[in-house]
Amino acid sequence: MSNIAQTYKRLRSSQKFQKRFGVAIRLIIAVILIAFSIFPVLWIVSASFDNANSLATQSLIPANAGIKNYQRLFNKDPNFSFGELKYWTWLWNSIKVSGINTILGVSITTMAAYAFSRLRFKGRVPILKSILLIQVFPNLLALVATFALVSNIGNIVPALGLNTHAGLIMVYLGGSMGMNIWLVKGYMDTIPRDIDESAHVDGANDWQVFTKLILPLMRPILVTIGILSFIGTYGDFLMARVLLNDSSKYTLMVGLQLFTSGQFDKKWGVFAAGALIGALPIMLLYFLLQDQIVGGLTRGAVKG
Amino acid sequence: MAIADSSEGKPVPKKFTLTTVLWKILILAFDAVGVWFIVQAISLGYVELAIIVGIIVVGFNIIFTLDKGYPFRWMALGLAFLLMFNIYPIFFTVYIGFTNYGDGHLLTKKQALAQIQKVTYLPEDAKTYSWTAYRSPEGDYALWLVDNSDGQTYLAKPGEEIIPAKPGDPGIGEADTKGIPVSLEGYTRLTTLQAAANKELPNIKFGIEGEKTVQIRTSKEAAELELRYKYDEATDTIIDQSNGDVYFNKEGTFTTKDGKTISPGFRATVGWKNFQEVFNSPALRGPLLTMLIWNFIFPTLSVLTTFALGLAISIMYNEEGFPLKKLIRTLLLIPYTIPSVISILIWRGMFNTEFGVINRTLIDLIGVAPRWTSEPFWARTAVILVNLWLGFPYMMLITSGALQSIPSEIYEAAVVDGASGWQRFWKITLPLLLVSVGPLLISSYVFNFNNFNLIYLLLGGGPPIPGAATQAGYTDILISYIYNLAFAPGGRGVRYGLASAMSMMLFIIVGAITLFQYRFTNMWEEVSENV
């Protein structure tokens, strides 16, 4: 009897030991993985506060710490000149283009979703399915044709052509419905129709139902989609690179790429400062709204 | 809005309220702008653009005037943008793929002809004038012309009609002894010596181009220019008026029998030429094949590595009550929260062969370091490594969600049956996981198949493939190659036609992968149930 109890006790303690050992190993792996995932961030933070502004001499703890790179970034250092450095303009352009595109894109998508969710008409299902099929081919695949199209439009209406933010936003809008229409419509479908039917009986028209009843209930999903759309546009490089050719029109992503031309290693610290300022708002958005974004992400992705 | 105002089948006459009137005015204004745009497009030779805008204008009119169009009013704007900037470019790509659009052929035929038909020449037997020049303080010139045959006098300015004039007319000064005005309003007269020494004057065409223009020929004489090229629409040929040469339209360039050409050329269809070139030119085909193979390897390895790491993390830290679980997951999510363009540029600096932190560390530790930018194998390794960093948090997110949805009873049953940890993973976890995240993995594959930002921003597609006809590197993928062809040809001239032909290849591949995705997963069915 005591024998069995002893064996049992030994077994239990060894299992406990095994478990603890396993946790310890996994914690060590976690440290390594975390080092891998945050090293570039630490490295760029350190570079931005290293007054030497050089790739070659940088170490993790800056030898010559200070905020010189930030002064250089905003052209406050007369000894540092970098021809087309217009950081504030780029950042503002990015915020402007992404903001306008987000507001227009979300409005267009939500209105269309109302028709698909609440109205019954011929062509509803084929159109919905076609949108799903078309978004398989985002306009970045038709890069050259998109460029030619905007260039041609610009020869007729210069304000919508190449090197204009309006032209860029129109191209972004072309892809906005494909991305989110299913998501928004799916969410709208979960709002019971009884609500709007009783409103219709009371004499409300579609527009009133849409703005007064549906939209307030859609707030959470619209915020999520809006933020995802903002982040997506903010981070776009290719279309902005192709359609904008004047450094005062650049978005931040296009502007940051300028640092890599010529001697990247001599502008490293200033680049680091610019990269950090450009990335921080997006990182904050992600962490503040982590749950909503992850939810929207997986749902949207599964739906297409 | 007048919506379905019919009760019991009897159409009720529409009421003309303020909104319906405003609505009509709005539609009319839209139509006016649309028609204006179409007319402009046609005058520039953009027939395709005119057609698509025409479709949108007609569509809007149907949607906004007929009651049946009511549901479509809610999506009219969205559909218009979709049509114009997503669907139309796909068809336009196909069209451009069959043209020679690119350097030397950038204009439409209409635009090119308009330029060609303005070209003038000085015929031997031209009507001649003796001239006197005047200059304004801004540097504009004017000529006083005396017809050598009949003594008539004219005033000529660049870009303005040549008009008969007399000294003493409004704005024209009094005549000197030779009958030439001493001054013009806003201009001062140049002395014969000043005029003869002036380098600008002989290059200026006075009068309206395409109509009557006069150019200075010698220090004494100016002559009337004549149009050099005459276009014959019926035969699609151009005749050179100066020597009688006949130019035929040969694939977007007017060319004589013995090979003389007129610039500019224009966009013209060339059949399968772009495709033939891809398959026939060894300098194009070789690098393209290298690139295509890499284009399939890269997303495969990317998806495998990111999925493996993301899944491993999910499994390791999935357990309830694992210490610091939340903190670990948050820190591991960081790469996902930084705009990828910024991350890639940071990695570019860290991978710098001479000064980057990675190579400095490697040299300190083991004494050697790869040349990331010049050795194909290491360049590709760098690309995969950076993409692992960029992509594993996403895989972590989607797999940890999917793991939680696998019922724990299955595992308990497997343990009872004596299955080991590995067996449980390979026989239960992975198959069940793949069912739910499979479509996402294929989407991730397609995304990486076209991951322009990573390829272009990390190493610029390099190292270059030696002997390639156009700019191409060992890490280049189709989309970055197309970008280079069209926008960064490196002195070789942009080739939109060839680039679009390549884009069609991209469409076919992406389309095929997606077809596979819909065919072998239940995505399409799931979607069809949800409409």
Interface residues (C-beta under 8 A of the other chain):
Chain A: V23 R26 L27 I29 A30 L33 I34 F36 S37 I38 P40 V41 W43 I44 A47 S54 L55 A56 Q58 I108 T109 M111 A112 Y114 A115 F116 L119 F121 R124 V125 I127 L128 K129 I131 L132 I134 Q135 V136 F137 P138 N139 L140 L141 A142 L143 V144 A145 T146 F147 A148 L149 N152 I153 N155 I156 V157 M170 V171 L173 G174 G175 S176 M177 G178 I181 W182 G186 D189 N205 I231 Y234 G235 F237 L238 V242 M253 L256 Q257 F259 T260 F264 D265 W268 F271 A272 A275 G278 A279 I282 M283 Y286 F287 Q290 V294 L297 T298 A301 V302 K303 G304
Chain B: M1 I3 F37 Q40 A41 L44 Y46 L49 Y70 P71 F72 W74 M75 L77 G78 L79 F81 L82 M84 F85 N86 I87 Y88 P89 I90 F92 T93 I96 Y101 I313 M316 Y317 F322 P323 L324 I328 T330 L331 L332 L333 I334 P335 Y336 T337 I338 P339 S340 V341 I342 S343 L345 I346 W347 R348 G349 M350 N352 E354 F355 G356 V357 W389 P393 L397 I398 G401 P439 L440 S443 N450 F452 N453 L457 I479 I482 Y483 A486 F487 Y496 A499 S500 S503 L506 F507 V510 G511 T514 M523 E526 V527 S528 N530 V531
